[in-house]
Amino acid sequence: MTRPIRLRSLLLGAGFGLGITAITPYFNVYLGGTPLGGGHFPLAPFFIVSWLFMISAVVARLFKGYKLLTGIEMLVTWILMVVVSGISYTGLARTFFFNVTAPHYFANAANRWEEVLHPLLPQSWYPADPAAIETLFNGLENGRDMGIFEVLVNVPWGVWLPPLITWGLFILLCYGVMLCLVNLFGNQWVVNERVNFPLLRLPQMMAESFDEGAFGKFLGNKYLLMGLVLVVFLHTVNGLNFYYPSVPRLPTLFIAGTYFPKFGLFSGYHNLKIYIYPAFIGFAFLTTRQISFSFWFFFLLGGLSFGLLSAIGIQVPAAALGTTFGPSMARPEEAQVIGATVVFFFFLVWLGRQHFGYVILRSVGLRGKVDSAEQGTLEDRGLDEHSAEWFPAPLAFWGAVLGLALLSVWCWVFGMPPLPAIVTPIVLFAFSIVASRIVCQGGVPYFTLTAAPLDGTLAAFGSKFFGGVGLVVAMVMQKMLFLDLRESLMPSLFHASKVGEEVKARRLFFLGLVVMLTAAVAVSFLAMLYLAHKYGIRDLRLDWASRTTLTMYESAQRLVEVPSEGSRWIINFSLVGAAVMLVLVLGYYRFVWWPIHPLGYLMAYSSAMDILWFSFFVGWLCNHLCLHYGGTALFRKVRNVFLGFILADFLMGGLYAIIGMITGMSYQVFPA
């Protein structure tokens, strides 16, 4: 059942969203506070919407049922903030200015970038004036004493506008392709597969209870209050410890690796840690048991595999990995995820074969016929085939085709050979779709890739496949939007697709998304340029961005100077990963009793699981015990405890973020 929304919800979402985009760089990279837009359930949007719910409930009570905002309107306001909140940090702006300046600023006689990389770099991608780059890193003279407008006036816009416009067009083109792909895949996931979206459950339940006039009852639930009080107590004590070290601290990190040897069968657990994040335990409880079990099971199994290979005499040196661009891939065995990702992507396409086939038939002018059984199922649900679409599927299909074609032209124009120019955008978006499925269906609030999307292409065909210029072009594009996925846009768009299922004015909702994305890119560029020219990038907390960008260019240089022929070990382990994933998807699809989910295997070697594995273990265990011993009745009661965990974690996170703005020191509720 769709519900109407008023323009005020879109305007509020836009105002708060762009405000978060503007303030995030200052708060994160200057003050070093808790990330406002971090992860796929960002702090600031939920903190704001929680207070909107409370204020609207008070207004409704004081003015005889008048609703400042309805539940669905606040859900729309929240998701608009979520969509843009990551753009001004890890989703784009955190590394953007390093990407477009590092080859020039860090070039020296030792790394020989000037003679190796500079001839390959497209000139329109980078600022033309070295002095402007120096100013970016060192700041304006007396910039710290200047006001906001004075700093912005002194930015050398004539130097910066050409690369900003060039990259802005690329970014918006990629966002356009994402919107089209989400419109196609989102309808399949939301309507046909009825995928569970654990990260949406708490906001949805708050919206439903508000529209039913039961928001006070929801907040007053004794189980929810129990979870809320426990977490508030935890963060009150630890927050006091942060500001006043004499106050004892309640431990939330346990080093378990000391109980395992450095060598032998269990050596893979030598660095094992147990992190306690109540909100992440809450999300894990809301995730289906099959998935939450698979996450921690495959993570522990992956650690065991290192020692097992050594025990049976297969010792693959880390050097066999060669030059890769993966964010966390450190051993050849972890290349299994490359083959597994490819197989799982085709599995997603195969699951939606009827939907995609029908869309293609409509797109080429043929009506086609929807399978009668499938149509009957849709009618039984009270849905129509377009229930999660923002705009007609044929338009999305041709938009995706045209967007991918334009990206291929982009690659070709800037020096990439024709075949890799076609392959590169397809591979980048295929990996993004799989990553989005992991986040959305798995309830993963903090996600990192193991292997870079193009690592498999490099391993299979070698760096000569791209050519010298093409290699640099491909790696810079990958780094720009498709490598650091902790705050990537695409999972948030899928969440927006799910929220849009309940919105009557979907075209208006979609228009709001498009306008917000465009504005957020401009605001994030403006905010980072302001900070850089006021303080200098060197004095900002951007060590991670600097280090990872330099590593990318260094790796590209090595492959330009000494082209690789491909990696036998990566190919072998990728084939192993493909074979294992094939068994997993067949078992998952064919057998009702199948106990493990393929998503777990995709996350086995992700560095995010170092933080998340114990949360998924606890969430799965509690979920299993509730359903096994108390059935759905007990599950519904206990679920509120875990909703309280999530609510309290984010309310306390927001409170400490405000305290951090005032004091300049912020107690970290969530991982940075």
WORADA-V720779 format. One record per pair of residues at least 6 apart in sequence whose ideal C-beta (glycine too) atoms are under 6 Angstrom apart, sorted by the first residue. I is the first residue (numbers start at 1). J is the second residue. Records with the same first field share a line. If there is no record, write none. Layout:
I: J + J
This chain:
2: 502 + 504
3: 72 + 502 + 504
4: 504
5: 73 + 76 + 503 + 505
9: 73 + 76 + 77
10: 512
12: 77
13: 77 + 80 + 81
14: 516
16: 48 + 81
17: 80 + 81 + 84 + 516
18: 519 + 523
20: 36 + 37 + 44 + 85
21: 84 + 88 + 520 + 523 + 524
22: 523 + 527
24: 36 + 37 + 88 + 89
25: 88 + 527 + 528 + 531
27: 33 + 36
28: 35 + 89
29: 540 + 541 + 542
30: 540
32: 541
33: 657 + 660 + 666
34: 653 + 657 + 666 + 668 + 669
36: 43 + 44
37: 85 + 86 + 89
39: 445 + 446
40: 439 + 445 + 491
41: 199 + 445
42: 82 + 85
43: 650 + 653
45: 78 + 81 + 82 + 85
46: 650
47: 650 + 654
49: 74 + 78
52: 74
53: 74 + 206
56: 68 + 69
57: 215
59: 68
60: 67
70: 211
71: 207 + 210 + 211
72: 207 + 502
75: 203 + 207 + 499
78: 203
79: 496 + 499
80: 516
82: 492
83: 492 + 496
84: 516 + 520
86: 487
87: 520 + 524
88: 524 + 527
90: 484 + 486 + 487
91: 487 + 488
93: 524 + 528
94: 545
95: 545 + 549
97: 528
98: 545 + 546 + 549
99: 479 + 480 + 549
100: 126 + 163
101: 133
102: 549 + 550 + 553
103: 113 + 117 + 121 + 553
104: 133
105: 133 + 137
107: 113 + 114
116: 557 + 560
117: 557
120: 468 + 469 + 472
122: 414
124: 166
125: 163
126: 163
127: 133 + 159 + 163
129: 159
132: 156 + 159
136: 532 + 537
137: 536 + 537 + 538
138: 536
139: 535 + 536
140: 154 + 533
143: 533 + 534
151: 530 + 533 + 534
155: 529 + 533
164: 525
171: 521
173: 406
174: 481
175: 517
176: 403
177: 400 + 403
178: 490 + 493
180: 396 + 399 + 400
181: 400
182: 493 + 494 + 497
183: 389 + 390 + 396
184: 396
186: 388 + 494 + 497
187: 388 + 389
188: 352 + 355
189: 195
190: 388 + 497 + 498 + 501
191: 383 + 387 + 388
192: 355
195: 441
196: 288
197: 440 + 498
198: 283 + 286 + 287 + 443
199: 443
200: 495 + 498
201: 286
202: 643 + 646
209: 215 + 218
221: 640
223: 637 + 640 + 641
224: 640 + 643 + 644
226: 641
227: 641 + 644 + 645
228: 644 + 647 + 648
231: 278 + 645 + 648 + 649
232: 648
234: 250
235: 652
237: 250
238: 249 + 250
239: 656 + 667
240: 247
241: 247 + 249
242: 667
252: 276
253: 275
254: 274
255: 273
256: 272 + 274
257: 270 + 271 + 272
260: 266 + 269 + 270
262: 270
264: 307
265: 307 + 311
266: 307
267: 307
268: 303 + 304 + 306 + 307
269: 303
274: 614
275: 611
277: 615
278: 645 + 649
279: 645 + 646 + 649
280: 615
281: 615 + 618 + 619
282: 642 + 645 + 646
283: 443 + 445
284: 292 + 615 + 616 + 619
285: 619 + 622 + 623 + 642
287: 443
289: 620 + 623 + 624
290: 597
291: 442 + 597 + 599
292: 616 + 619 + 620
293: 620
294: 596 + 597 + 600
295: 600 + 603 + 616
296: 613 + 616 + 617
298: 600 + 601 + 604
299: 604 + 609 + 613
302: 604 + 605
316: 332 + 569
318: 331
320: 332 + 569
321: 332
322: 564 + 567
323: 555 + 558 + 559
324: 455
325: 452 + 455
326: 450 + 451 + 452 + 455
327: 448 + 449
328: 448 + 450 + 607
329: 450 + 451
332: 569 + 573
333: 573
334: 450 + 605
335: 570 + 573 + 574
336: 573 + 576 + 577
337: 450 + 451 + 577 + 605
338: 451 + 456 + 574
339: 574 + 575 + 577 + 578
340: 577 + 581 + 601 + 602
341: 434
343: 578 + 581 + 582
344: 434 + 581 + 598
345: 430 + 434
347: 585
354: 371
358: 368 + 370
359: 393 + 397
361: 368
362: 394
363: 394 + 397
387: 501
388: 497 + 501
390: 506 + 510
404: 425
407: 425
408: 421 + 422 + 425
411: 421 + 424
412: 421
414: 473
415: 469 + 470 + 473
416: 470 + 473
417: 467 + 470
420: 465 + 466 + 470
424: 474
427: 453
428: 453 + 482
431: 453
432: 490
435: 485
436: 490 + 491 + 494
438: 444 + 599 + 602
439: 447 + 491
440: 491 + 494
442: 599
446: 608
447: 485 + 608
448: 606 + 607 + 608
449: 485
450: 605 + 606
452: 483
453: 482
454: 474 + 478
459: 566 + 567 + 570 + 571
462: 564 + 565 + 566
463: 471 + 559 + 563 + 564
464: 563
466: 474
468: 560
471: 556 + 559
472: 556
475: 552 + 556
479: 552
500: 506 + 509
503: 509
584: 598 + 601
585: 598
587: 594
588: 594 + 598
603: 609
611: 671
626: 634 + 635 + 638
627: 635
652: 669
653: 669
656: 666 + 667
660: 666
